[in-house]
Each structure stands twice: as structure tokens, then as C-alpha cells.
Amino acid sequence: MRRFAHAPASENLDSGTNRPRSDRDTLGRLWPYLWAYKGRVLLALAFMIGAKVANVGVPLLLKNLVDKLAPHPNMAQAMLAVPVGLLVAYGLLRLSTSLFTELRELVFAKATEGAARSISLQVFAHLHALSLRFHLERQTGGMTRDIERGTRAVHSLISYSLYSIVPTLIEVTLVLSLLATKFDMMFAWITLAALVVYITFTVSVTQWRTRFRKEMNELDSKAHSRAIDSLLNYETVKYFNNEDFETRRYDEALERLRKAGVKSQQTLSLLNTGQQTIIALGLIAMLWRATGGVVEGRMTVGDLVMVNAFMIQLYIPLNFLGVIYREIKQALTDLDKMFTLMERDREVADVPDAKPLLLKDAPHQPPSVRFDHVEFAYDPARPILHDVSFEIPAGQTVAVVGPSGSGKSTLARLLYRFYDVQGGRITVNGHDVKQLTQDSLRRSIGIVPQDTVLFNDTVAYNIAYGRPESTHDEVIAAAQSARIHEFISHTPKGYDTMVGERGLKLSGGEKQRVAIARTLLKNPPILVFDEATSALDSANERAIQAELSAVAQGKTVLVIAHRLSTIVHAHEILVMEQGRIVERGTHPQLMLANGKYAQMWRLQQAGGGEPAAG
């Protein structure tokens, strides 16, 4: 027996998530998506600077306005000049601030939405490219929440950084420069000291309470996953009368979420109180010094008003610094989770020089398929296939039978390259499937799976999914071949009938016939029937079996079955047991051998039961 070359790489949800990534690295990953709109980025920055220059000019004009209105001998002339000059300029500056701000958001909106769209699309495409193992292990509810938060994080980061943090830093720089040049340095030092204490306190407390916020998000994802999982399995819950049990489980998750939310709110209140205290002390110190300057005659009343206006303009955005910092940190965390999804390695990936599977040289000649000493295990501790070798000659049908767990359905998954073999190889027309592009390989294979899952859309959409560009007449022809056209025609909405979540509005047999119809519509050169008629009654099974046999003419077919009567005409029948081929031959040959197959046949013919599907 061949030894495994290596164990399959695991793609569980925790893999890769423990690798530390700094906030700078996360921002570095985001930057190229924004820089794709560099013209808009630069224009938005220009508008942002213009808005802040206009905003800083408002207190300066207010100072001049107050000083002009101070009592003096020519008060009448002052009243005449002020409205014409300063009041108009004051109004224009106020308008300019709003105008530049709106222009900035208008110009940058395309960059924000474009970056969010590009990232979301890339994540979506990458998730579809990941192996089946990842999708079997993932939790749909939690993963969709991560993607949703990650997309929202793009907007949050841009909104809070470009629209809040950067403008505030520009304004702080301008204000400190004005205070230092127009008055004495003490004003600048008081302002700077208050800002440093305020920012240090905010960042420290926010970092401390981030764990509570992170715990809230984790519990929220778990509660959401639990609710989604329960609702997706609605029928199973009903079968076992476990509504109260599911409600209790959900309530336990919500209770943990509530406690985490209370902790988060308590720490937020502490943060807000501390921030307001620092702001109040800073304002008192500034106004105390400014008032002293007015009394001593070194400053005017207008200067006092200007200092107060500067402080209010600075502290209004800083008042939300805790929220902004927390949201930026959370947005970076959410974005990092989405980038981690994008970076997750593909267990099954095309090799750099992968070639497409070309069958155009012989359009009427289907390909041959060969399993050559194949060994495989989902988990290294539990091997599934042991040295499996067989060939499906071009245009012929090979059937595989055997008890549950013998590895029959695994053959279809390996041929589709949902997983890569650890030993041996699988070839199509002599080409190792590992050397072929997955897209070309899968375009050449059609499968009717044992467990049919449909999209929550119309019957027509689900059938046409086999070949989206097909016409409505082709869809009807496929439905007729699958013996489901009559059923569809008798429904009130016909082919526009919605099938429900995962096709739950249809019976098992109806779903399976839809699956057969879309595979027939795809019309590939290689067909895989994995218990394709297991959910059908005997009459429909015989009718569809005749259709499938007709469709299989001139195609290379792998049939996985447990009803032996459906595969008696196969060119070769393989009997598998515990991952090994124990018998092979045609139906008459296997009956003459009087081995495992003959025993299974007699058991079914006697009506004593049928081997379970694998």
C-alpha cells in the first residue's frame, strides 16, 4: 500500500486568525483600494484643508467683530462699516466651511463606495475559490456577520479618519500656531497639555474597554450563528419538539450578550465623564488666563471671545474622540477579519502552469477517466480510500456500489477536485487533474448529487443554473427530460414558482428532478449520478432512469447507487467496502461470482432491505 505524501491542509475558521497584524498593516491593505481613486483622494484632501482654514478664520472674524463693536467715539460709523464688511465675511466663512465639507464628501463618495465594492467582491470570489473543507467547517451566520462588518468598516474608517481625525489634527495645528503667534506661548502650552492629557486618557481607557466591545461582537456573532442554524434546520426542530430547547439556547446567548453590553456601557460612561472633566479644566485654565489678559489690558474682549471660540471648536470634535477611536479600532478589527478571509490559503489551487482541459479536438469523443492507485483521507487518522484503481473508458458507464462509509461519494468529490488525493492520481484523457484548471475540469463534469440543495428562487432559475445563458425553451426541454415539466405546469405560477430556502417547498423527489434537469441542461461530456434517483418513487425512477440512460449515450458516466436494479446495464460495476474495491465486473459476471454483489442483489430482490447509500 502506498503511504500518504502529506496530510490535507485544514481550513477551519481558526486557521490564520491568530497571526498578529498591526493596525498599520491593515490600513496598508486598505490603501491600494482607495489609491485607485487618487485624483479624488487628493481633491478631497484639498477641500478638507479649505474647510478647516475657513473654520479657523471664523473666530478671527468674530474677534474683529466684537472689537469693532466695543464702545468708542465713532460708534455710528463703526455700525455702518461692520455689517458691510465683517458680517458678510463672517457669513461667507461659515458657508465656505459647510460648502468645502460637502464637496469633500461628494468627491470622495465614489472612492469610498468603490473601495467597499472591490473588497466585498474580492472576498466573495475568494470564498467561492476555497475548498469544500472550509465550507463544511464554517459557521454561515458568523462568517456573514464578519463580511458585513468588514464592508461597513471601510465606510467607518474613511468617515472617522478622513472626516474626523485628520481634519481635527489640521485644525489643532492651525489653532496652536495662531495662539502662539498672536498671544504668548502659555496659551499654546495649556491647549497642548489639555489635548495630550485628553488623548492619552481617551486612548488608554478605550484600549482597556476594547476587550468588552470585542467580547460583545463575539457573543453577537455566536448568538446570530445559533439563531441562523436553528432557523435553517426548522423542520428538524419541529420533528423533535425542541422549540423550547432552541429558545433557551438562544436566550442563554442573548443573556451573555446582555451582560457584555452592560459592561461596555459602564466603561463608556466612565470614559465620557473623564473626557468632560479634562475639557472643563482645560477651558477654565484658558479662560482664566485670557480674562487676566483683558483685565491687564494686554488683550481685548474680542481676544477673549476668540480664545473661547477656538476651544469650543477644538473640543466639539474631540468630545467624540473616544467614540471615534473605539470605532476606528473596531473597524480595523472587522476589516482585518475580512482581510484574513481573503488571505486564507486555498487547499485546492491551480498550479502555476495549469492547462485547460481541451476536448475540441474530438468533439464527438467523450474523455476517459482513470483513478490510478488513489489514496485519500479527510483526516490523516482515518483513511477513506486505499489503493483504488479503475478506469471509465470514453463513452462508457461505470457504477459503484457498497455499504455506507465505503468511500463511494468520495470518488465523485475527488473527480470534481473538491479535494486533492494524497496518493496516486486521477486523470481525464490522460491528463492529471492536478495539472488542469479547476474551471475547465468542472465545466466538463455534470453531477446530480445525493443531497439536492436549491437556491431560494424560481424553478426556472434553478434549472437554468446548469447553463445560465440557456433559453426558456431549453429549460422546458430539460424539465421534460427530467419528468418534472407536468408538475411545474400545474402549479399556479408555473416556472416562476419559488422553491423556498434550500428548496424546502418542494418534495425530495421534486428537488431531485430539478437537479437532474439542470444537469441535463448543462450537457457535459462527463456525468456523475450520486444516488440520482434515490428520492423518487419506483414509477418515476424507471421513467427517469430511461431518460438518464438515453442522455448517457456517448458520455463518460460514473454512477453511485444503492439500488442495484438501476445499474445492471453498466459496462462495469465496482463493489467497494471500507475504501477498497473488493469486486468488479458486469452484472452477470458478479452474479456468477456469487460474492458480495450477489448477496446484495438477493437481499434487495427478496425485499429484505437495501444497502444504505454511501
C-alpha positions, 0 to 999 in steps of 0.5 A: 500500500502506498503511504500518504505524501502529506496530510490535507491542509485544514481550513477551519475558521481558526486557521490564520486568525491568530497571526498578529497584524498591526493596525498599520498593516491593515490600513496598508491593505486598505490603501491600494483600494482607495489609491485607485481613486487618487485624483479624488483622494487628493481633491478631497484632501484639498477641500478638507484643508479649505474647510478647516482654514475657513473654520479657523478664520471664523473666530478671527472674524468674530474677534474683529467683530466684537472689537469693532463693536466695543464702545468708542467715539465713532460708534455710528460709523463703526455700525455702518462699516461692520455689517458691510464688511465683517458680517458678510465675511463672517457669513461667507466663512461659515458657508465656505466651511459647510460648502468645502465639507460637502464637496469633500464628501461628494468627491470622495463618495465614489472612492469610498463606495468603490473601495467597499465594492472591490473588497466585498467582491474580492472576498466573495470570489475568494470564498467561492475559490476555497475548498469544500473543507472550509465550507463544511467547517464554517459557521454561515451566520458568523462568517456573514456577520464578519463580511458585513462588518468588514464592508461597513468598516471601510465606510467607518474608517474613511468617515472617522479618519478622513472626516474626523481625525485628520481634519481635527489634527489640521485644525489643532495645528492651525489653532496652536500656531495662531495662539502662539503667534498672536498671544504668548506661548502659555496659551499654546502650552495649556491647549497642548497639555489639555489635548495630550492629557485628553488623548492619552486618557481617551486612548488608554481607557478605550484600549482597556474597554476594547476587550468588552466591545470585542467580547460583545461582537463575539457573543453577537456573532455566536448568538446570530450563528445559533439563531441562523442554524436553528432557523435553517434546520426548522423542520428538524426542530419541529420533528423533535419538539425542541422549540423550547430547547432552541429558545433557551439556547438562544436566550442563554446567548442573548443573556451573555450578550446582555451582560457584555453590553452592560459592561461596555456601557459602564466603561463608556460612561466612565470614559465620557465623564473623564473626557468632560472633566479634562475639557472643563479644566482645560477651558477654565485654565484658558479662560482664566488666563485670557480674562487676566489678559483683558483685565491687564489690558494686554488683550481685548474682549474680542481676544477673549471671545476668540480664545473661547471660540477656538476651544469650543471648536477644538473640543466639539470634535474631540468630545467624540474622540473616544467614540471615534477611536473605539470605532476606528479600532473596531473597524480595523478589527472587522476589516482585518477579519475580512482581510484574513478571509481573503488571505486564507490559503486555498487547499485546492489551487491551480498550479502555476502552469495549469492547462485547460482541459481541451476536448475540441479536438474530438468533439464527438469523443467523450474523455476517459477517466482513470483513478490510478492507485488513489489514496485519500483521507479527510483526516490523516487518522482515518483513511477513506480510500486505499489503493483504488484503481479503475478506469471509465473508458470514453463513452462508457458507464461505470457504477459503484456500489457498497455499504455506507462509509465505503468511500463511494461519494468520495470518488465523485468529490475527488473527480470534481477536485473538491479535494486533492488525493494524497496518493496516486492520481486521477486523470481525464484523457490522460491528463492529471487533474492536478495539472488542469484548471479547476474551471475547465475540469468542472465545466466538463463534469455534470453531477446530480448529487445525493443531497439536492440543495436549491437556491431560494428562487424560481424553478426556472432559475434553478434549472437554468443554473446548469447553463445560465445563458440557456433559453426558456425553451431549453429549460422546458426541454430539460424539465421534460427530460427530467419528468418534472415539466407536468408538475411545474405546469400545474402549479399556479405560477408555473416556472416562476414558482419559488422553491423556498430556502434550500428548496424546502417547498418542494418534495425530495423527489421534486428537488431531485428532478430539478437537479437532474434537469439542470444537469441535463441542461448543462450537457457535459461530456462527463456525468456523475449520478450520486444516488440520482434517483434515490428520492423518487418513487419506483414509477418515476425512477424507471421513467427517469432512469430511461431518460438518464440512460438515453442522455448517457449515450456517448458520455463518460458516466460514473454512477453511485447507487444503492439500488442495484436494479438501476445499474445492471446495464453498466459496462462495469460495476465496482463493489467497494467496502471500507475504501477498497474495491473488493469486486468488479465486473458486469452484472452477470459476471458478479452474479456468477461470482456469487460474492458480495454483489450477489448477496446484495442483489438477493437481499434487495430482490427478496425485499429484505432491505437495501444497502444504505447509500454511501 
